């Protein structure tokens, strides 16, 4: 696996450099082309590596011909080894309808499929402020933390930029990565979701995250305007592939939009390798919106939704972190999803019992659909309740410190 990691990182770095000078995504298509088998090199037959420089150049030349023949401009390329695909970002001329062009490209024998870039929106709506958090009472958060803190569980937050200098998030963000054009300044939505998942606990300030000892990876795939938080399928795909490559155990997607073939493939890879994926359900969409509607993704809402399989978590007047060292109550399915991602981090501390496509089945729910966090954690930890002693750190053979 390590053999492909370095060239992949080089390619991803090129994609990120392109993203910092991102063209108008409303004219962009993602053109997916199959990679050759690992032992096949298109320019020299058998014996070469599929991702060496010559092979990449040969595949690039094919993509350039495809772009030229269909009247497109080739902007950038990046490799998705986990899918066996190369993704080429191409821009169509003004006035050209993208959907018919995508169908035309998909019928080209050199192309696996093509799709327009799609757009998504987030759903906004010993700690002095702990008592003001809904989870403090509804989920008995302090008692949960006596049993688990999410220590060492890798959680990917795919969202807008997180303020890692917030006093409640200092040293909580293990890794930041930026997959979109725009200034690298802290943003409201990502910072708020990060606080719910992983704010510092027992530090004498602010709030406590649901999983304060989780290893949080803040992957910026969304940008904020004065009114809303926006994402597109290219930035989300880059972030999802990055999360998969870093073997995260939980992915939080507090956003929704149209179904997307590339994102569906990436979600399937994540789920099949045992990742738990959590998404905010859109109450205004018949299916709950995508990715909440994707099979295996745990869909989270503020209340039960007709004919939709969702779990209910705290999401109204949630006190959380904001850029600039502030705290504020916020409401929305985004914040309910963050609670559930944090809970899964607590559960994953005990092993892989809540992994992959069946993760949602491990959640204990009441008649109203609300999660019983104590009963859920008890079921995962082998009959332990919220009053359990701290679990043992299997790697160190000692109780986990708080």
Secondary structure by P-SEA (a helix, b strand, c coil): cccaaaaaaaaaaaaaaaaaaccccccbbbbbbbbcccccccccccccccccaaaaaaaaaaaaaaaaaaccccccccccccccbbbbbbbbccccccaaaaaaaaaccccccccccccccccccccccccccccccccaaaaaaaccccccbbbbbcccccccccccccccccccccccccccccccaaaaaaaaccccccccccccccccccbbbbbcccccccccccccaaaaaaaaaaaaaacccbbbbcccccccaaaaaaaaaaaaabbbbbbbbcccccccccccccccbbbbccccccccccccccccbbbbbcccbbbbbbbcaaaaaaaaaaaaaaaacccccccccccccccccccccccaaaaaaaaaaccccccccccccccccccccc
